[in-house]
Amino acid sequence: MTQPIYSAPIELARPIKRGQTEVKEITLRRAGSGELRGLKLADLVQGDVNAVIRLVPRISQPALLEQEVAALDAYDLTRCADEIAVFLQTPPQKPAEEASPE
């Protein structure tokens, strides 16, 4: 089984308030096929707001609620959309033992 691929931490311009705590940064994980169910890949590559709002809760750490993602600042949502597009447009990394020819 391969290791998950994560984005660099995304520092939120407007942190998410959860009671007494604030989420100041999130990390996104490269989505698996199951997490993409019900979404159109073209919409994600193009940064469709609705598609991004549906996917981010499935792949964010800490896990965000869909309502929290929908309330993100436009800048923060755009940064999430950019990371998702990069994940979809770059090949997954191969484990070292598979990558080296013998």
CYANA upper distance limits for C-alpha pairs under 8 A (distance plus 0.5 A):
  2 THR  CA     95 PRO  CA      7.54
  4 PRO  CA     29 ARG  CA      7.20
  4 PRO  CA     30 ARG  CA      7.26
  5 ILE  CA     29 ARG  CA      6.21
  5 ILE  CA     30 ARG  CA      5.91
  6 TYR  CA     27 THR  CA      7.14
  6 TYR  CA     28 LEU  CA      6.13
  6 TYR  CA     29 ARG  CA      4.87
  6 TYR  CA     30 ARG  CA      6.58
  7 SER  CA     27 THR  CA      6.26
  7 SER  CA     28 LEU  CA      5.80
  7 SER  CA     29 ARG  CA      6.83
  7 SER  CA     30 ARG  CA      8.24
  7 SER  CA     83 GLU  CA      7.22
  8 ALA  CA     27 THR  CA      6.90
  8 ALA  CA     28 LEU  CA      8.37
  9 PRO  CA     25 GLU  CA      6.77
  9 PRO  CA     26 ILE  CA      6.17
  9 PRO  CA     27 THR  CA      5.28
  9 PRO  CA     28 LEU  CA      8.27
 10 ILE  CA     25 GLU  CA      5.79
 10 ILE  CA     26 ILE  CA      5.77
 10 ILE  CA     27 THR  CA      6.52
 10 ILE  CA     76 ASP  CA      8.49
 10 ILE  CA     79 ARG  CA      7.92
 10 ILE  CA     80 CYS  CA      8.25
 11 GLU  CA     24 LYS  CA      6.53
 11 GLU  CA     25 GLU  CA      4.75
 11 GLU  CA     26 ILE  CA      7.20
 12 LEU  CA     24 LYS  CA      5.97
 12 LEU  CA     25 GLU  CA      5.79
 12 LEU  CA     26 ILE  CA      8.01
 12 LEU  CA     76 ASP  CA      6.32
 13 ALA  CA     73 ASP  CA      7.77
 13 ALA  CA     75 TYR  CA      7.82
 13 ALA  CA     76 ASP  CA      6.91
 14 ARG  CA     24 LYS  CA      8.08
 14 ARG  CA     72 LEU  CA      7.86
 14 ARG  CA     73 ASP  CA      6.87
 14 ARG  CA     76 ASP  CA      8.23
 15 PRO  CA     22 GLU  CA      6.49
 15 PRO  CA     23 VAL  CA      5.92
 15 PRO  CA     24 LYS  CA      5.15
 15 PRO  CA     25 GLU  CA      7.86
 16 ILE  CA     22 GLU  CA      5.94
 16 ILE  CA     23 VAL  CA      5.50
 16 ILE  CA     24 LYS  CA      7.24
 16 ILE  CA     68 GLU  CA      7.68
 16 ILE  CA     72 LEU  CA      8.20
 17 LYS  CA     21 THR  CA      6.55
 17 LYS  CA     22 GLU  CA      5.02
 17 LYS  CA     23 VAL  CA      6.96
 18 ARG  CA     22 GLU  CA      6.30
 18 ARG  CA     23 VAL  CA      7.96
 26 ILE  CA     60 SER  CA      6.97
 26 ILE  CA     61 GLN  CA      6.09
 26 ILE  CA     62 PRO  CA      6.69
 27 THR  CA     60 SER  CA      6.23
 27 THR  CA     61 GLN  CA      5.71
 27 THR  CA     62 PRO  CA      7.85
 28 LEU  CA     56 VAL  CA      7.92
 28 LEU  CA     59 ILE  CA      6.00
 28 LEU  CA     60 SER  CA      5.12
 28 LEU  CA     61 GLN  CA      6.81
 28 LEU  CA     80 CYS  CA      8.20
 28 LEU  CA     83 GLU  CA      8.13
 29 ARG  CA     59 ILE  CA      5.69
 29 ARG  CA     60 SER  CA      6.94
 29 ARG  CA     61 GLN  CA      8.31
 30 ARG  CA     59 ILE  CA      7.63
 30 ARG  CA     84 ILE  CA      7.98
 30 ARG  CA     87 PHE  CA      6.44
 31 ALA  CA     35 GLU  CA      6.37
 31 ALA  CA     36 LEU  CA      7.30
 31 ALA  CA     59 ILE  CA      6.80
 31 ALA  CA     87 PHE  CA      8.47
 32 GLY  CA     36 LEU  CA      7.20
 33 SER  CA     37 ARG  CA      7.32
 35 GLU  CA     55 LEU  CA      7.77
 35 GLU  CA     58 ARG  CA      6.93
 35 GLU  CA     59 ILE  CA      8.33
 36 LEU  CA     40 LYS  CA      8.34
 36 LEU  CA     41 LEU  CA      8.35
 36 LEU  CA     55 LEU  CA      7.67
 39 LEU  CA     43 ASP  CA      8.04
 39 LEU  CA     44 LEU  CA      8.28
 39 LEU  CA     51 ALA  CA      6.79
 40 LYS  CA     44 LEU  CA      7.13
 40 LYS  CA     51 ALA  CA      8.08
 41 LEU  CA     45 VAL  CA      6.73
 42 ALA  CA     46 GLN  CA      6.61
 43 ASP  CA     47 GLY  CA      6.63
 43 ASP  CA     48 ASP  CA      5.54
 43 ASP  CA     51 ALA  CA      6.87
 44 LEU  CA     48 ASP  CA      6.25
 44 LEU  CA     51 ALA  CA      6.45
 44 LEU  CA     52 VAL  CA      6.81
 44 LEU  CA     81 ALA  CA      7.72
 44 LEU  CA     84 ILE  CA      7.53
 44 LEU  CA     85 ALA  CA      6.98
 45 VAL  CA     81 ALA  CA      8.39
 45 VAL  CA     84 ILE  CA      7.79
 45 VAL  CA     85 ALA  CA      5.20
 45 VAL  CA     88 LEU  CA      7.48
 45 VAL  CA     89 GLN  CA      8.45
 46 GLN  CA     85 ALA  CA      8.02
 47 GLY  CA     51 ALA  CA      8.07
 47 GLY  CA     52 VAL  CA      7.17
 47 GLY  CA     78 THR  CA      8.06
 47 GLY  CA     81 ALA  CA      5.78
 47 GLY  CA     82 ASP  CA      7.76
 47 GLY  CA     85 ALA  CA      7.82
 48 ASP  CA     52 VAL  CA      6.71
 49 VAL  CA     53 ILE  CA      6.57
 50 ASN  CA     54 ARG  CA      6.78
 51 ALA  CA     55 LEU  CA      6.73
 52 VAL  CA     56 VAL  CA      6.46
 52 VAL  CA     77 LEU  CA      8.33
 52 VAL  CA     80 CYS  CA      8.10
 52 VAL  CA     81 ALA  CA      6.61
 53 ILE  CA     57 PRO  CA      7.87
 53 ILE  CA     66 GLU  CA      6.85
 53 ILE  CA     69 VAL  CA      6.24
 53 ILE  CA     70 ALA  CA      6.42
 54 ARG  CA     58 ARG  CA      8.06
 54 ARG  CA     66 GLU  CA      6.99
 55 LEU  CA     59 ILE  CA      7.17
 56 VAL  CA     60 SER  CA      6.13
 56 VAL  CA     64 LEU  CA      7.91
 56 VAL  CA     66 GLU  CA      8.20
 56 VAL  CA     69 VAL  CA      7.60
 56 VAL  CA     80 CYS  CA      8.00
 57 PRO  CA     63 ALA  CA      6.40
 57 PRO  CA     64 LEU  CA      5.41
 57 PRO  CA     65 LEU  CA      6.11
 57 PRO  CA     66 GLU  CA      6.27
 57 PRO  CA     69 VAL  CA      7.73
 58 ARG  CA     63 ALA  CA      7.85
 59 ILE  CA     63 ALA  CA      7.79
 60 SER  CA     64 LEU  CA      6.82
 64 LEU  CA     68 GLU  CA      6.71
 64 LEU  CA     69 VAL  CA      7.18
 65 LEU  CA     69 VAL  CA      6.93
 66 GLU  CA     70 ALA  CA      6.63
 67 GLN  CA     71 ALA  CA      6.76
 68 GLU  CA     72 LEU  CA      6.92
 69 VAL  CA     77 LEU  CA      7.95
 72 LEU  CA     76 ASP  CA      6.68
 72 LEU  CA     77 LEU  CA      6.53
 73 ASP  CA     77 LEU  CA      6.82
 74 ALA  CA     78 THR  CA      6.56
 75 TYR  CA     79 ARG  CA      6.83
 76 ASP  CA     80 CYS  CA      6.91
 77 LEU  CA     81 ALA  CA      6.71
 78 THR  CA     82 ASP  CA      6.63
 79 ARG  CA     83 GLU  CA      6.87
 80 CYS  CA     84 ILE  CA      6.78
 81 ALA  CA     85 ALA  CA      6.69
 82 ASP  CA     86 VAL  CA      6.81
 83 GLU  CA     87 PHE  CA      6.82
 84 ILE  CA     88 LEU  CA      6.85
 85 ALA  CA     89 GLN  CA      6.67
 86 VAL  CA     90 THR  CA      6.60
 87 PHE  CA     91 PRO  CA      8.34
 94 LYS  CA     98 GLU  CA      6.76
 94 LYS  CA     99 ALA  CA      6.34
 95 PRO  CA     99 ALA  CA      6.75
 96 ALA  CA    100 SER  CA      6.98
